[in-house]
Amino acid sequence: MRYFETRGPVYPESNYVVARTEELADFIDRVKKGRYIVLFAPRQTGKTTFFQRALDTLAREPRAYFPIQLNFETYADLTPSAFYGYLRQDLRQKIEETFQSRGTAPTVALSQFLDSTEMTDPVSMRRFFEQLGRFLADQKVCLIIDEFDGVPQTVVSGFRHSLRYIYLSGKVRCPHSVGIVGVKSITQLNYDRSISPFNIQDEFKLLNFTREHVRELLAQYTDEVGQSFAPEVIEALHKQTAGQPFLVNRLAQILTEELDIPKTETIADTHFVKAHTQLLEEDNVNIVHLLTNIRRDSRFETLLMKIVSYDRGVPFTLRNDIISELTTYGIIAKGEDGPCEIVNPIYQHCILQAFKPLLNGLEGDYFPEDIDTDFIDYLTPDGHLEMGALLDQFADFIARVGFRILQVPDTPQEFVGQYLLFTYLDQFVRIVCGAMYLEVQSGRGRIDLLILHNSRKYIVETKIWEGNSRYQAGKKQLSAYLKLEGAAEGYYVVFDHRMDPEHQVETEVLEGVRIRSYVIPVLQARPSTDAHITLQ
């Protein structure tokens, strides 16, 4: 039986695989046209698997194409002479493997050429390919170089110049087509900051899985095993991952292998919540990469929080080094309307978890000293959450601690309110044995916290104040979202950083759903003894 794979390339005979039929046909068409193609995308997005399938397809063409796949992952620390020496050895091995896969062998003359030819620099590399093209006659060499960012800095410029020379040498050339695959772009690999000599590339984009791709992947499992996925599970899986291949396969892996769901039982919403919670709490390689990358630069926190906190957004431009780097890591992307977006809700949740302080120093102030109250008291007698009362208490907590909110360690003042709310609700949800995750309609301008408890959904949206018109528009956005989710009530928390803000708490019905809204001041002086919030 096949299985969902998260540890490397996937193989149709062993794993459930998204066919990517249209993308594969597009890529092969470009190869046949002799394009020099670049694909730079974050790790664990299926690049290696995709190009292996492309080469396999080309290898089945009757003697027309001669595919060669290299990998530069271990080349980074080599000297130029060592680089070209190992490159020659790898090329020889791959050429022989291609012949073997076809049940043939190189000619004696080609074998002698491979044995005797030296490769020491970009020029000798170019001449090697010229000779190889003559030996292969009417077969067109298609070269794929995986992990291209491993090319040594001392080699990259000359190597690319040689590829450019070959490309411009005419329609009959060897290699006929070159595919460069990696994480960093050609521009980022241009270490000497000179004009890139490799300006002849055809950029190819390998996108995340679509909803149909996810449905196709899960259907393969259902067809083999007989266990089906509820439609809402497929929808939630795609929405939470935005189709990121590793995350899709990891959630499917947890659902089908690790939760011990009887195979006669449909995989349902309740199972998805458990799988989602497990993924958010584990240290899988994808999440570890995410957290490692966002901690590389202290400026990342401010930018990422601006993206998720402000409706006006952050303009997307790869000319900005910070935006370019976060895009390279697969953390942000250009939204449909232009500004930056976090690429999926799971990443956004992990970013909030990573940046919020473990201890904020205000935990003892969550409830007034003279009232014997704890989180558990915000459960109704029939076991449901009193979210309104809990958020009233949070607003009161912020007013009580006053200026001390600005003293939370290692936290930008601009986002301290949202960190505190996230921590406050997270602690509550853990105590009452619920689940909380982000349910975002877009990766910017809003943080929609979806709390699940006792078969009910509670939705809390939080933003930063950007004026009354945006405040009112946010209510309408929330009401539309609540109707979409089939929820009758939602909560809207806006943090106000103006110099003279005013507390607001109001409840209203918009388009048939009830919304309780809070405007909570953050920048404030020490409160007077009669400071209070008027609840409406």
Stockholm file with secondary structure:
# STOCKHOLM 1.0

chainA/1-536         MRYFETRGPVYPESNYVVARTEELADFIDRVKKGRYIVLFAPRQTGKTTFFQRALDTLAREPRAYFPIQLNFETYADLTPSAFYGYLRQDLRQKIEETFQSRGTAPTVALSQFLDSTEMTDPVSMRRFFEQLGRFLADQKVCLIIDEFDGVPQTVVSGFRHSLRYIYLSGKVRCPHSVGIVGVKSITQLNYDRSISPFNIQDEFKLLNFTREHVRELLAQYTDEVGQSFAPEVIEALHKQTAGQPFLVNRLAQILTEELDIPKTETIADTHFVKAHTQLLEEDNVNIVHLLTNIRRDSRFETLLMKIVSYDRGVPFTLRNDIISELTTYGIIAKGEDGPCEIVNPIYQHCILQAFKPLLNGLEGDYFPEDIDTDFIDYLTPDGHLEMGALLDQFADFIARVGFRILQVPDTPQEFVGQYLLFTYLDQFVRIVCGAMYLEVQSGRGRIDLLILHNSRKYIVETKIWEGNSRYQAGKKQLSAYLKLEGAAEGYYVVFDHRMDPEHQVETEVLEGVRIRSYVIPVLQARPSTDAHITLQ
#=GR chainA/1-536 SS CCBCCCSSCCCTTTBCCCCCHHHHHHHHHHHHTTCEEEEECCTTSSHHHHHHHHHHHHHTSSSSEEEEEEECTTCTTCCHHHHHHHHHHHHHHHHHHHHHHTTCCCCHHHHHHHHHCCCCSHHHHHHHHHHHHHHHTTCEEEEEEESGGGSCTTTHHHHHHHHHHHHTTCSSCSSSEEEEEESSCHHHHCTTCSCCSCTTCEECCCCCCCHHHHHHHHHHHHHHHCCCBCHHHHHHHHHHHTTCHHHHHHHHHIIIIISCCCTTSCBCHHHHHHHHHHHHHSCCHHHHHHHHHHTSCTHHHHHHHHHHHCTTCCBCCTTSHHHHHHHHTTSEEECTTSBEEESCHHHHHHHHHHHSCSCCSCGGGSSCTTSCCCGGGGBCTTSCBCHHHHHHHHHHHHHHHGGGGGGCTTCCGGGHHHHHHHHHHHHHHHHTTCEEEECCSSSSSCEEEEEEETTEEEEEEEEECCCHHHHHHHHHHHHHHHHHHTCSEEEEEEEECSSSCCCEEEEEEETTEEEEEEEEECSCCCCCTTCCCCCC
#=GC SS_cons         CCBCCCSSCCCTTTBCCCCCHHHHHHHHHHHHTTCEEEEECCTTSSHHHHHHHHHHHHHTSSSSEEEEEEECTTCTTCCHHHHHHHHHHHHHHHHHHHHHHTTCCCCHHHHHHHHHCCCCSHHHHHHHHHHHHHHHTTCEEEEEEESGGGSCTTTHHHHHHHHHHHHTTCSSCSSSEEEEEESSCHHHHCTTCSCCSCTTCEECCCCCCCHHHHHHHHHHHHHHHCCCBCHHHHHHHHHHHTTCHHHHHHHHHIIIIISCCCTTSCBCHHHHHHHHHHHHHSCCHHHHHHHHHHTSCTHHHHHHHHHHHCTTCCBCCTTSHHHHHHHHTTSEEECTTSBEEESCHHHHHHHHHHHSCSCCSCGGGSSCTTSCCCGGGGBCTTSCBCHHHHHHHHHHHHHHHGGGGGGCTTCCGGGHHHHHHHHHHHHHHHHTTCEEEECCSSSSSCEEEEEEETTEEEEEEEEECCCHHHHHHHHHHHHHHHHHHTCSEEEEEEEECSSSCCCEEEEEEETTEEEEEEEEECSCCCCCTTCCCCCC
//
